[in-house]
Amino acid sequence: MRRTRRGKVSFARPCPFGEFSSASYAAVQNKTQSFIDTTLLTAPRVARARTKMTNGSGPFDVAMDVSTINRLLQEVVQKERRLRRELHDTVEKKELISCRMVKHQSDISSLETVRNHSASLLDDIKDTSLSARAASDQVRQLDTAHGHAQEAIARVSLNADVTQCMDGVTSSLENKEYEAAAHFVDTLAKLHNFVPQEKGITASDSENAQFVRVRDAVARVVREELHTAASKSDVLQVLRFAKLFPKLCLSDEGLTTVCLQLRKLVTAHFKHGERTWSAENIEGNDSGPTSLLAELFESVVTIVDQHGDDLTSSFGGAAVHAVVQSLNKECDICGAQLLKRYIDQRNILQIAKDVSLRSKKQGESNVDPRLIEEYLEEIVSICQVSIKYNRYLKERLQSSSTKEASAYHLHQQNPVSTKTFDGEHYFRVLHEMVGFYIRLEEFYMYETVAVAIKINERGETLTSSVVDDVFYILQKCARRASETGSIQAVCASLHHVSNILSDQVLSFVQHELAEVSQEGFTDILSKDSKESLHSWTTAVNNAEIIFENVNILTRDIQEYLLLLFDIPGEWERISNCLNEIRETSQFFEHCSHNSLKVFANTSLQSVDNALMHLSSTSFELDDLDQEDQDSLDSWVHHLLIAVDHLLHALKPLLVTSCFRAFLHAFEESLALRIEVVLLNDLRFTQLGGLLLERSVRRIVFHLSTSFPEAPCRELFGRVLQISMMLSMESPSEVLDYWNDDLLERLSEIEIKRVLSLRSDFRVADVNALGR
């Protein structure tokens, strides 16, 4: 770019953006020139205005004009560049628009061809539509004609099949082929039912009437044959003819007839067994009602097992449930009659009243417990038969449960659960029998335990016969009650167990232990009476073993009942009863341990001589008293001889737990007596304390090795700490043990009291001790 003579700006070289129209180039050049002229013309006026506003010299004005020109020149250059970029973009758009215009012109030329083809296609579519409409009309006419033809053919075929079935029914009845006749009736029913549903053909009234006549004729013959078979008690023939009813479209009637006939067969079988039982009673060979009741339930089980699958295949999934429900009603009636007859025959009601008066101590009863036990076993066996039958029904019917069976129960007017045998009459009488059982069991338990206590005998064992007898009686009665399956019987039996233990058995144990009082213990030790000693040890052993047996009994009952009762509410009641028995057992342990403690305290008189020797011994020794050191252990020698004699005499007579408790009480009392002697009767030097510590350790070692049943070192812990403190060199030495909590068995006052026993320690030094 260069400036011309007139001050205009012109381009010195051609435009780098290529060729474009002269009008566009002229417009850009004019716009640029106009901007430059405007700027140049405006600059002098601005400079003059600024010159008037300033008071400076001429050089400053010239500088202001040049800077303004430079600024404006820069603006011109920037605007020129921006215009060139716009020009460049415009040229590119021009080329793109040109290409698009060429393309559109070529497309416009092909639109005419498309319009011609579209018009031709429209004409073809109209022709095709007219042809299709005509063809559709012809197809509808042909389909109507084809339907009429098929209907005519089906009618002819139906008439032929119906005629064939009619002839087959007639010939089958003449030949007594009842299954074939039922099959023809079933086929005839399918023809009448199938054709109208699929083909829209409706059977006429005459045809329906004809079908009903044929079906009724076959059903009449089948009913007669079924009743004939039922009169002969032929189950197979009854089921044979009953299975024909579903093919005659009489499934409900067939199932009802089967249930009724099977009930009659079960009743007839039960009546026959009842007559046999009555004859046995007259002859004196009474076998009880259990076998007859079991036969009643087994007859139902046999029918279901042998014929359940056939009934299901013939009558559907609800057949077994319906049969079982019907037979359960018969079992309910027959079973209730049998139980009532048993109660009357055994005179159980009167016996229950008699034993109730005996239990309330309102009179004496001459009822033999052995007879009561026989009745109890019979009642339990009856309950067991009912439980087994219920278990069978649950397993058998749950495995065959279907939707059809559920629908069957929903349509019953008085639906009864067939998963368990819950006959109203039967279980009302059975519940009454369980009530009799509870009263008879209570009487039996009290009487037999009383007899066991009365005939108590001492044998060669460490306990008497009452221990094993009572345990056997209580365990047998508790298990027998659980076999009834009644939570009331179980809880009542456990409650009786607790009462018997806390009343009869505990009174017996306390009476035996009371026979040997504290004065009696003194006589036993002084006179060395073996008979009295054996009586006391047996009583103590009885109390201890009864305690252990009761714990074993509760664990055994708990494990046994866990298998029978799994309902949370029932198990909570059982747990409460078992806890009551465990609490009762604590009284026996308390009695035995108290008696052992009293005897242990009394038996210390056997070591009185050794302890008196200890109290008279002087432990204020020095190094010059060597001859007296050996004589200081003589009290230990006499003490251990007396202890060994006592313990070796008692160990064979006491059970392990009793001897352990006695040894614990004896060693605890012995340690306390030695401690009393040391604190009240003796004075020590360091040498005497060392000798005392040696003697105490000798006693502890001897008892620990000879009689390890009791924790001897723990029981003699205070004595060991006392002897250790008496052997210290100075009072301050005790602080090393005191601060490390090695003297936790002794209080601060007791520690100072022990140290004050040293004759060579100053009282002030001892009193100054403290943590």
Secondary structure, 3 states (H helix, E strand, C coil): CEECCCCCEECCCCCCCCCCCHHHHHHHHHHHHHHHHHHHHHHHHHHHHHHHHCCCCHHHHHHHHHHHHHHHHHHHHHHHHHHHHHHHHHHHHHHHHHHHHHHHHHHHHHHHHHHHHHHHHHHHHHHHHHHHHHHHHHHHHHHHHHHHHHHHHHHHHHHHHHHHHHHHHHHHHHCCCHHHHHHHHHHHHHHHHHHHHHHCCCCCHHHHHHHHHHHHHHHHHHHHHHHHHHHCCCHHHHHHHHCCCHHHCCHHHHHHHHHHHHHHHHHHHHHHHHHHHHHHHHHCCCCCCHHHHHHHHHHHHHHHHHHHHHHHHHHCCHHHHHHHHHHHHHHHHHHHHHHHHHHHHHCHHHHHHHHHHHHCCCCCCCCCHHHHHHHHHHHHHHHHHHHHHHHHHHHHHHHCCCHHHHHHHHCCCCCCCCCCCCCHHHHHHHHHHHHHHHHHHHHHHHHHHHHHHHCCCECCCCCEHHHHHHHHHHHHHHHHHHCCCCHHHHHHHHHHHHHHHHHHHHHHHHHHHHCCCHHHHHHHHHHCCHHHHHHHHHHHHHHHHHHHHHHHHHHHHHHHHHCCCCCHHHHHHHHHHHHHHHHHHHHHHHHHHHHHHHHHHHHHHHHHHHHHHHHCCCECCCCCCCCCCHHHHHHHHHHHHHHHHHHHHHHHHCCHHHHHHHHHHHHHHHHHHHHHHHHHHCCECHHHHHHHHHHHHHHHHHHHHHCCCCCHHHHCHHHHHHHHHHCCCCHHHHHHHHHCCCCCCCCHHHHHHHHCCECCCCHHHHHCCCC
